[in-house]
Amino acid sequence: TTSNNNAFNHTTLRTLVDWINTDSGSSSNHFANTTFDIPANGSITIVPNVTAGASTNVSRANLYIAWNKSYLNSASLTFLNVSGQILLRNITFADPGSTVDYDDDGTFAQCATCTEVNFFQGVFTYNITSFTAYSSNEANLPPAVTIVTPANNSTATNSTPTVSVRIIDTIDSNVSVTIFANGSNKSYNGTVINGTETIMAWSSTADGIYYYYASARDPLGNVNVSDGNSTLIIDTTVPNITQTPNSDSSNNTTVNRTWQFFNFSIVDNTYLANTSFELTSAQNGSTVNYSLTKGGTSYNYTINLTNAVEGNYSYRVYANDSAGNQRRFINNWFFVDLEATTIENIFHKPNDTNDLDPNNTLVNVTADVIDSSQNISGGGIHSVVLEFSTNGTTIHNTTMLNVSGNTKWGNFTSNATGNWTYRIFANDTAGKSPVSPNTTISVAYDYTWTLSPTNITTTSAAIGNNITMVNITLNNTGDYSQIFVIAKDIAVVPIVTLNQTTANLSQGRQTMIQVNVTPPTTAGTYDMSIKFTANNSTQSTATPQVNYSNGTFISRGDGPFLYLTIDSANASVARGDTYYINVKVVNYGNETANSAWVAYSVPSGWTATNDSLGSVGPNETTTWSNVTFAVPASADTGAQAILAYVGFQNYKHNQTSNASTSVSVTSSGTTTTTTTTSGGGGGAGGGGGGGSGGLSEAQKAALFGTPKVYDLVSGKDKVFPFVVGNPYAGSEMHNVSIEVTGLLSQYLRVEPKFVAKIPKDGSYPTKIIITAPAYFTEGEHELTFTIKSTVIKGVVRTKATETTKVVLRVHEISTDDAKELIGDTAGLIAKLQKAGFYSKGIEALLKKAQAGFESGDYKSVSELSKDAQQLVDNAFASDKGIKSLGPQVEGAGNLGARVSESARLLNLAKAAFARGDFNTAAERIKEAELTYLVETKGYFNFAYFIRSNFRNILLSTVAAILLSVGTYFYGTYAYLSHNLRGSQREEDILLGLMKTIQRECFEEKKMSMSEYGEAMFQYERKLNKVVQKIVELESKKANLLKFGHEDQQLKHEAARIMELIKETQKKYMEKGDLETRIYEDKMKGFTARLGEVEERIASLEAIKAVRENKGVFGKLMIWLTKAVGEEEKE
């Protein structure tokens, strides 16, 4: 209202801020029957008429109604301190009574001046005579007692536990509370504020189980106790864990078994709530919990672990009692050591035949001996022993000492010539004792020597200028004097002059060979090779026997000379990929090559990209050409040729060179990069941070893109790849240099050894050239590669130096050859088994060869393969010898020969053969054969000879007779044929001559009749003799193999003459092929010979008739007839 004087009657006020507020000018405001109401809690009614003066503020702070409580500040609101009525809502008491806070201290007591008006459905109304704080409570009831904490069946870990008690009493005053446990008073007359939770402490109490309750007494003497007994366990002692040792349990030590046994005893003075056994494996970080049976106060537990794998294990035992007291058994461990100790990187020094001499040379042996339990207390290596011997004699042992980390060291003195063999034993604490393979070194005085350099730097000279190309140092590193012959190789074109062509060097001495070259008159590049030959009497033992210093010589005219070499390129590329080639160009001329370029000739379908080099300065200025070609998806597969050639412009003549390579194009697969000179390949990736130093293993792998171990074949492999990658993320590498150091680094050359720039995430392939491949003896050679560069990332430049080690394993044969030898040896076993021979010996050789192959000892593989081949050869040779010689010895004995020693040696050979000692069997067979020859050939027994060779003698005699007869008939037949052909040719000549003189006489009139007659007479007489001879020869030839009597042969000859007469008559009379005079001459010859034959036939028939007469007259007549016949023949 806005007036100054107001009157309110039966007014109900409900507000959230101020009930009544008057300003300074409103001094007379009258209120009667005014109710201040808060609907949720209750109200205060002022019945009398009261007046509120000026500046009066009845706020909620001075007048408020809460649940079961009303308050009016009578000191501040004096005008309201009159009689009134209190109304309290939501009262839960069964029979509430009014209470008042007389002293405004929060303590309520029964209100004696209050008059109850009504209590219905939770609304309690009563009248008052003045104002302060009012409330209500049960009318005259005992206090309610509640134990708030701890909960029933709780535990306490100290001897003076506490109990929280809440008392609700109708009398708003403090209540006396006592705690009783197991009949004893544990808290005497503690005072608890009515309605407030109060903590009460017990007196000192021993461990045990207690049943307790709380008893409360209010000021009016009302007594009450808490509902039932609560249980409290007091346990101030932690459980006790002990491990019972036995022979099967091993704590804090190393074992070499897969099982472990544990026995524990756990005791608690009250109740064990939880027990467990926790086992953790360090291999994978896994943890296994074994729950133990819980309950009671004292238990024993047994745990038996099985199937444990290699590695370290830790275990703990936990025990919790009912009070939450925890005991953890101290951490224990055990290590399961099932793997044998490994022996790696065995190395001896000196390892060069130059230094391994029988003059008390100290040989130091180192090896990495690694055990998985090395860093485990009580585990690891117990001892390492070096065993050595010479030529299989007495074995010696020495304990190897620890050098650093896993490296062990020992030594022995080589004081005698021969093969020294050593191996290493490693004994670990788990009882395992691995042994390394045997290593054999040859100790002897040697004939070794070296050359430096073996790779001559490319040198150029102007035509007409003789130069010294190189000075070669020849060093006798052997133990004896040696003689050397020096000459240029036969294929070298330029004229070479040497300051000496022979050198006689004593031990440890060296000499210098000056190589002077006269440039050829034709400009170009020429291969240079200076040959060194060890020419001493023991040339076969010189190492090496021959060696070379090789290089390239350039003969040039005036002007530029661009020399091109292919530094690296892809060895193979897949269709659709990119082909990479890197070319090095050096100007060896004396003038700048302007507008220089490199052009490429590539397969059909490829896009050729030429590269401009710009100006290339004189005097060995070097530049590079890096080009990539896109390989079409349809490109031809297989080997494809790539040609690179260089040129320049604006000069009267171009002095250049070119080079070619090939690439294998595949349909799909991985593209590899390699140097064109020697094959090989590789690549590298990037990654890591951009900076130097502290590279991760992955970054180092990217930087040094080469294997840690390289296998080469001595005398064959002359190069291997080494790829430098950029591992610095977001950075470029500039001024990259590559260096190699090590025992044999003087025989290695990096090409190129300097790279101007490697881009981000890029790489650059280099090659390591072995300038003296024959010098690399079999064994392992450690090399250290150092890469220095400037790493640039933005404006930050950092110097970086990184190193890595590479092991060159040099073999006498390649890995493929060694595999083939293993396969051949296995084939030999099958060959023996197929023949039914004993094969255990060669099977043992195969196992040794396989072990040698696995360890990289290819030399032993080769030697064992040869031994196996010899064993098989001797097996079959022995078998053949036994089968051949056995019957001979037995037969000789049966014929009377004394062959007892041969028989003894033969039996020894059979015994050796049966046990598989084929080498010995072969030796015994050879001895038996020689002995047999001595025993049977040392004397001549004619009877023995005839008996033992009768068949051969008979066959030989028959063969000799047949050969003689055959030779006779063949010779006679050849003789008759030859004479017959001569007579026939003579007949043809005579007939031709006769025709010729007839033509000259009758047609050409060149000859007179007298001359004609004389000539024809001579020809006819000669023709008659020739015809008779022909008839006789033909008759003898026809009857050569007819073994009848002479008369039969003569009759055959007569018949032949008659045939010839008929043929001649036919030619003359019917065909007209013969002239009259020739016809007559031939007929004269035929008839004359026919007469002689018929006369001889008549003589033979007469002899035959007379022979029937046995008297003297008959014999005389036969003799006379033969005599007459002989005269006629003459």
Residue, then its C-alpha position, 0 to 999 in steps of 0.5 A: t500500500t502507499s498510504n501512511n496509516n493502514a489497518f489490516n485484519h485477518t490477513t495471510l501473508r505468503t512471500l519469498v523475500d520480506w513479510i512486512n516492510t515500511d518506509s520512514g514516513s509510514s509510522s502507523n500500520h495496524f495488524a490484527n489476526t495476521t498469519f505468516d504462512i509457508p504452505a509446506n512447513g506451517s504458519i505463525t499467527i499474531v492474534p492481537n492488534v499490533t502496530a508496525g512503526a516507520s522503517t520496519n522490516v519483517s524479513r524471512a531471516n527474522l521470521y521463518i517456518a521450517w519443518n517442525k520448527s518455527y522462529l520469530n526474533s523477538a529481540s528485533l521484532t518486539f512489536l510482534n512478541v505477543s501471544g499467538q498460534i503455531l501451526l506445524r505441518n507434516i509431523t510424523f509423531a504419533d502423539p506430538g508435544s510442543t517444545v521450546d528453545y528458551d535460551d536460543d541455543g538450539t536446545f529444545a525442551q517441553c513447553a509448559t506454557c504452550t496449549e495444544v489446540n489440535f493434531f490431525q493428519g500430521v498438522f499440529t497446532y498449539n497456542i503460545t504466550s510469547f515468541t522464540a523458537y518452537s518445535s514438536n516431539e513425541a510426548n514423553l517417549p524414550p530416545a531412539v538409538t541407532i548404530v550408524t557405523p560400522a555395519n554389522n559383521s565389519t572388521a577393525t584393524n586397530s584396538t580402539p575401534t569407533v562406533s557412530v551413534r545417532i539418538i532421536d529423543t522427544i526431549d531436545s537435550n543431550v542423551s547419555v549413551t554407553i556401548f556394551a561389547n561381549g558384556s563389557n562397557k567399552s564407552y562410559n556415559g558418552t554424551v550424544i547430541n539429540g538428533t546428531e550422529t556422534i562418534m564414540a571410541w572404544s577403550s583398548t580391546a584385544d583382537g577377536i570377534y565382538y557382539y555389541y549394542a548401544s544404550a541411551r538414557d535421556p534427562l527424563g530417565n527414559v532408556n532405550v537400546s539399539d536394535g539387536n547385537s552388531t558384530l565387530i571383528i577386531d584384527t590388528t595383525v597381518p597374515n604370515i606367509t612362509q615358503t617351505p623349501n624342498s629339493d624341487s623348488s628353486n628360488n632366484t636361480t636358473v633351471n633347465r626344466t619346464w616345471q617348477f614346484f612351490n609350497f607355501s604356508i599362510v597363517d592368520n590369527t582371525y580369518l583368511a579372506n583371500t589368498s592367491f599366487e601371481l606368476t608373471s612371464a617376462q617374455n610377453g608380460s602376461t600374468v596368471n593368477y592362481s586362486l588358492t582355497k580360502g578360509g580358516t586361520s592356517y592353511n598349506y598350499t602346493i602349486n606345481l607349474t608345468n610346460a614353462v617356456e624359455g625365459n624369466y618368471s617372477y612370482r608373488v603370494y598374496a594373503n588378505d584377512s577378514a580385516g583387510n590386512q594384506r601380506r605380500f610375499i617378497n618378489n621371487w623369480f626363476f629363469v627357465d633356460l632351455e636354449a643352448t648358448t650360441i657361439e657366433n662371430i668366431f675370428h682369429k688374428p692373424n688371419d692372413t697366410n702372410d703372418l701365420d708362420p711356424n715361428n711361435t706366432l701368437v694366434n688370438v681368437t675372439a668369439d661372441v658367446i651369447d646366453s639368454s640368461q646372461n643377465i640373470s643372477g645365478g644364470g648365464i655362462h659358467s666358462v668358455v674354453l678354447e681347444f686347439s691342436t695341430n695335425g690331429t695330435t695332442i689336444h690343449n685347452t685354455t680358458m677364454l677371458n671376457v673382453s667386453g659384453n659377450t666377447k670372449w678372448g683366448n690365444f695359442t702359439s703356432n710353433a709348428t708347420g701344419n694344420w692347426t684346428y681349434r674350437i670353442f666350448a661354452n658351459d652355461t649354469a643350466g648344464k648345457s655345453p655347446v661346441s663350435p665347429n672346427t676352424t682349421i688354419s694353415v701355418a707354414y712359411d709362404y710365398t705371398w706378394t702384393l701389388s699396389p695399386t691393382n686398379i690404375t687411375t684412368t690417365s690421359a695424355a696428348i698424342g706425341n707426349n710420353i708420360t709415366m702412367v703409374n708407379i706400381t709397388l711390388n712387395n714380397t710379403g712372403d717368407y722367402s726370396q722371390i723372382f718376378v717377371i713384369a710385362k704388359d699384357i699381350a692385348v695392350v695396344p699402347i707402347v709401354t716401357l717399364n723401368q724393370t722387367t724382372a725383380n728379385l726380391s728377398q723376404g720383406r723387400q719391395t720395389m717400384i715399377q714405373v710404367n711409361v706409356t707412349p700414346p697411340t696416334t689414334a685418339g681413343t680409350y685403351d685398356m691397360s694391363i701390367k702382368f706380374t708373374a711369380n717366376n721362382s722355382t716354387q711358382s705353384t706355391a706362390t700366392p698369387q701366381v699371377n696378378y695384374s694392375n689394370g686401368t684405362f689410358i686415353s690418347r687425345g688430341d687437342g681440344p676436349f675429350l669426353y670420357l663416358t662410363i655408366d656408373s649405375a642402372n637398373a638390372s631389371v625393370a617391370r613393364g610400366d615402371t621407370y628405368y634409371i641410369n646414372v652416367k659419369v662424364v669426365n673431360y680429359g681434354n685441354e679445352t672446355a666442351n661447350s654445349a655438351w650432351v648425353a644421348y641414349s639409344v633405348p629399345s623401341g617404344w621407350t621414350a628416349t630422354n637426352d640430357s644437356l650437360g652445358s659446358v664441361g671444363p677441361n683437365e678432368t672436370t667431372t659431371w653426372s647425368n641422371v636420367t629416367f625412362a618410362v617403360p611402356a606397359s607393352a614393352d618387349t620382355g627379356a634382355q634389352a640393350i641401352l647405349a649411352y654416348v656423349g658429344f659436344q658442339n662447335y669444335k673441329h673434331n669430337q673426341t668422345s667415348n660411349a658405353s652400353t649396358s643391358v636391362s632385363v624387362t619383366s612382365s611384373g615384379t620388383t625393379t632393382t638397381t645395380t651397377t652395370t660393370s658387375g651386376g648386383g643391385g639394391g635400393a634404400g628408403g628414407g624415414g626418421g628425423g631430420g638431423s644428424g646423429g642418434l639415428s634409429e636402427a630403421q634410419k641406419a638401415a635406410l642410410f646403409g642400404t646393404p646387407k650386414v654379411y656379403d658372400l663373394v667367390s674368391g677370384k671371381d666376384k669383383v664388385f658388390p653394391f652399396v646403396v646410400g639412402n637419405p634417412y633424414a625426414g624432410s632433409e637433403m644430404h649434400n657433399v656425401s662422401i663414402e669411405v671404407t676401412g678395414l684389414l683389406s680396405q687397400y684392395l677396395r675402391v668406392e665408385p663414386k666415393f662422392v655424391a653432390k646431393i641426395p634428395k629427400d627420401g632419395s638414395y644413390p647406388t654406389k659400387i665397391i670394386i675389389t681391385a685384387p679379387a684373387y688376394f681375398t683369401e677364404g674367410e671373413h673380412e670385416l669392413t667399416f663404412t663411414i658416410k659423411s654429409t651435410v644435412i640441410k633442412g630449411v636454413v639449418r645445416t648439420k654435419a653428420t657422420e655415421t658408420t656401419k660394419v659389413v662382413l665379407r665372407v669369401h668362399e672358394i666356391s659359390t653358394d649355388d656350387a656348394k648346394e650342387l655339391i651337397g646334392d651330388t654327395a646325396g646322389l652318391i649315397a643313392k648310387l652306393q645303396k643301389a649297388g648294395f654297398y655299405s653307405k654309412g661312411i659317405e652319409a657321415l661325410l654328407k652330414k659334415a658337408q651339410a654342417g659346413f654349408e650351414s656355417g658358411d664353410y664352403k671349402s669344407v663342403s668342397e673337400l668333403s665332396k671330393d672325399a665322397q667322390q673318391l670313396v665312391d670311385n674306390a668302392f666301385a673300383s674295389d668291387k671290380g678288382i675283387k671280382s676280377l682278381g679273385p678268380q685269377v688268384e684261385g685259378a693260378g693256385n689250382l694250376g700250381a702257382r704259389v699265390s699265397e701273398s696275393a690271396r692274403l692281400l685279396n682277403l684284406a681288401k674284401a674285409a675292408f670293402a665289407r666294412g665300408d673302408f673303400n679307400t683301404a680296399a682299393e689300396r689292398i687291391k692294387e697291392a694284390e694285383l702287383t703281388y699276383l704279377v710277381e708271383t705268376k710272372g717271376y718264372f716260366n713254367f711251360a706246362y703251367f703256361i700251356r695249361s693256363n693258355f691252351r685255348n688262347i694258344l689254339l685260337s692264336t694258331v688258327a688265326a695266324i694260319l687263316l691270316s696267312v692264307g688270307t694274306y696270300f690270296y689277297g696279295t695274289y688277287a691284287y697282283l693279278s688285277h693290277n697286271l690285268r688292268g695294265s695289259q688291258r690298257e696296253e691293248d687299248i694303246l696298241l689298237g689306238l696306235m695301229k689306227t693312227i698309222q693307218r690314218e697317216c698312211f692311207e688318209e693323210k699320206k704321211m707314211s710310206m707303205s714300207e714304214y707302215g708295214e714295218a710299224m704294223f708288224q711290230y704292233e701286231r707282234k706285241l699285240n699277240k703277246v698282250v692278248q695271250k697275257i690277258v687271257e692267261l691272267e683272266s684265267k688265273k684270276a677266275n681260278l684263284l679260289k678254285f682248288g681243283h687240279e691243273d687240268q681243270q684250270l686249263k680247261h677253264e682257260a680254254a673255254r674262256i679263250m673260245e668265248l673271246i674268239k666268239e666275241t671277237q668274231k661277232k664284233y668283226m663279222e656282225k657289228g663291223d667294229l674291228e678292222t680286218r688287220i686288227y681282227e686277224d692279229k687278235m685271232k692269231g693271239f687267241t689261237a696261239r694261246l689256245g694251242e698251248v693250253e690244249e697241248r698242255i691238257a694233252s700232256l696232263e692226260a698222258i701223264k695221268a694214263v701213264r701213272e697207272n703203270k707202276g713200273v720204272f718205265g712208267k715213272l720215266m715217261i712221267w718225268l720226261t713228260k714233265a720235263v718237256g712241259e717245263e721246256e715248253k713253258e720256258 
